[in-house]
């Protein structure tokens, strides 16, 4: 007997089948918003999200309202955000509140918020982490963490340093 469940097809009920029970929740429930969770700290922080959850956010698009929430928590202005995202300031401010950024800009925003989310978790204090991002670091040859987060490799290096801090390794 064949059974069809949305996009997933199960040939025989006796066989094991792949189940994706969370996918419909993310795509259909507008109240399930990780951006609000990240900013308010209620549910799953972005750094704890699976790749699938992050891809779902990108499919929906990151809008200016999402960026504004991050901007407030990170205490960054548009000039600093533009520097960290390697985009122009005009790219960031030209959108309306609910208008989504392009896929590439959305992906950069998500990567940056992922880094900050991890930092907030490790430092256990938003203000301390925000300040740390602008303090010269010997592990970065005297540069500040913020100076190098404008590309994937810089974000990875900063994430590595945060990981060392998490495990008590001098950085």
ZINORWO-V112768 format. One record per backbone hydrogen bond with DSSP energy under -1.0 kcal/mol. CO is the residue of the C=O (numbers start at 1). NH is the residue of the N-H. If there is no record, write none. Layout:
CO_NH / CO_NH
//
This chain:
3_10 / 5_8 / 8_5 / 10_3 / 12_15 / 22_26 / 23_27 / 24_28 / 25_29 / 29_32 / 31_33 / 33_37 / 34_38 / 35_39 / 36_40 / 37_41 / 45_48 / 46_49 / 50_54 / 51_55 / 52_56 / 53_57 / 54_58 / 55_59 / 56_60 / 57_61 / 62_101 / 63_67 / 64_68 / 65_69 / 66_70 / 67_71 / 68_72 / 69_73 / 70_74 / 71_76 / 77_81 / 78_82 / 79_83 / 80_84 / 81_85 / 82_87 / 88_92 / 89_93 / 90_94 / 96_99 / 97_65 / 99_64 / 102_106 / 103_107 / 104_108 / 105_109 / 106_110 / 107_111 / 108_112 / 109_113 / 110_114 / 111_115 / 112_116 / 113_117 / 114_118 / 115_119 / 116_120 / 117_121 / 118_122 / 119_123 / 120_124 / 125_129 / 126_130 / 127_131 / 128_132 / 129_133 / 131_134 / 132_135 / 133_146 / 137_140 / 137_142 / 138_141 / 140_143 / 143_137 / 145_148 / 151_155 / 152_156 / 153_157 / 154_158 / 155_159 / 156_160 / 157_161 / 158_162 / 159_163 / 160_164 / 161_165 / 162_166 / 163_167 / 164_169 / 165_168
//
